Structure formats: structure tokens, C-alpha cells
Amino acid sequence: MNINHIVIVGAGTMGTDLAVNLSKSGARVTVVGRPGGRAETFSDRATSAARDLDVTLESLDLQLVSDLMSVDWSSTDLVIENVVEDLAVKQNIFKQIVSLAKEGTVITSNSSTFGISSIADGLNQQSRFFGLHFFMPAHLIPLVEIVMSENSDIQTAEEIKSYLSSRNFVPVIVRKDVPGFLANRMQAALMREVWHILEREIATPEDVDKAVMYGFGCRFLAAGPVMQKEISGLDVTYLANSNVFPDLSNADKPPLFLASMIERGETGMKSERGFWSWSESSIRETRERYMEKLKRSIKVLSDL
């Protein structure tokens, strides 16, 4: 598969970061914003992302247009829908893209909420539709999930994987369109147990975070969970799991204490109240420290 021209529909934070990252990798990228959208906002965000990647915006083959009709569809090889997480909106965008794109163009969605099976439901050429799920910040995180519906073409999925691998991404193929896909599904399982631990007052939020960051989280830089257990021994893991699994949470919804916090307006940094109290300065300092640590972690990964 030759992918030279990529169209990203949606010029928000994720779409802009992704556009810069793909353009840096050598692709021609067209970003479709909203009619009347502010080009200055896109430019400011794109400039910031480019700076993080040690490139200039001027050096990238990156274009912003205001509507789908302004795209050069005859040369488009790959489309990544990246609009608001509203199923009806996404379905409508997909219908428009299908009517404009040439036959054989691979059409994907970056949705983290809705599966490609739902977004592309009822459209023709089902084999060319995929989820293509990137992670924020999209100009830094290398993982990409290629999510298949039961009708998606596996050969096309492998070709997308090969292309992304050649552009310094780390793509994985998710062979069934299940809620949460792969990474978020595993993260949700972890968070269910985190909430369970906090609800039972087994540990404080601070100690939960430390246990992850300075315990098994460190090992994930060297090997994933399956390889770790391959190293330590599947028999040992089986025995440990047999002891712990019966006491783990099997809740099918988030805990009441979390719902109560949200009802009180304790939603985290956005409300300056959550598990911690926040001020403008502490929010800024924590976000800056987080981004710096994230960049250093990615640098470590790239050197492995």
C-alpha cells in the first residue's frame, strides 16, 4: 500500500498533534477544520507540537482546509476521522467521506468510544474501514491500534501496520472490535481495581500511584505483562493468580464514591478539586512536570 496523502478530519488538539506527527514522518497531510474555525488556534497548537518534535511548522507538508469539499480526494490514500465523540456525527462524516473519496481509499476513525462496526454501519466496501486509534498526546505517544471489524480486510490491516512501523509508530492489530479495544481495555481493568482499593481504604491515592510508578510500571519499560510472566514462570503466575483473583473487583460499573465526588463537582484539575486540591499554579507546574517526564520516558523507550 502506498500512503502519500493523508486526510485528517477534525482540527482539535488530537487531530492537530496527529497531523504534525504524520507530516514529520514524511506524509502530505491535509487537516479539515470547521467552517469559520480559527486558523490561528490550529497554527499555535501545530507550532507547539512541532517544537516538541524538534521541527518547524514551515518544514512540514501540512495544509488546513475548512471543509471536506476543499480536499484533493483524487490523491487521498488514507482518511482519519477525528471529530467529536458523537456517534451520529461520526456516521454522518463517514457517509460524506465515502461519497467523496475514490474507491479503495482506506477510511478510519480515531474514536476511543465507538467501534468502527458502529460508525461504518450500512456503508459499502466494509473491508476498507478500520479504527485507527492514537493516544494523547498524539505527537509523542508511539502506539497506534488498528481495530478491525468482522468485515475489515486483514491484508489491508497488515499494510497499514507496515506503513506506520516504517514511520516510527508502534502499531498493533486489534482483531475484534470490542469496547476499549486493547490498551484502554487493559487500563480499564486496572482502574476498576484501583477504585476498589480506594473504596476499601486499602491504600491512599498517593501510595496507589507510587506502587504503579515505582513497582510494576517500571518493568513495563523493559517488557510487557505477557513477556514478564514468561520470564518469571507461567506456573508461578498461575498460582499467584489463583490466590488473588477471587478477591479482585468484578464490578460492572464505576463505584458510588466516584459518582458522589463528581456530583459534588470534584472532577480533578478542571474544578481544582478531586483527590487533591489544586490552584492555577499547582496545575501548571504539575502538567509541565508530567509532560517533561513523559518525554523522558518516551526517549528511554526509543533507546531500548
Secondary structure, DSSP 8 states (H G I E B T S, - for coil): ----EEEEE--SHHHHHHHHHHHHTT-EEEEE--TT--HHHHHHHHHHHHHHTT--GGGS-EEEESSGGGS-GGG--EEEE---S-HHHHHHHHHHHHHHS-TT-EEEE--SSS-HHHHTTT-S-GGGEEEEEE-SSTTT--EEEEE--TTS-HHHHHHHHHHHHHTT-EEEEE-S--TTTTHHHHHHHHHHHHHHHHHTTSS-HHHHHHHIIIIIHHHTTT--HHHHHHHH-HHHHHHHHHHHGGGS---SS--HHHHHHHHTT--BGGGTBSSSB--HHHHHHHHHHHHHHHHHHHHHHHH-
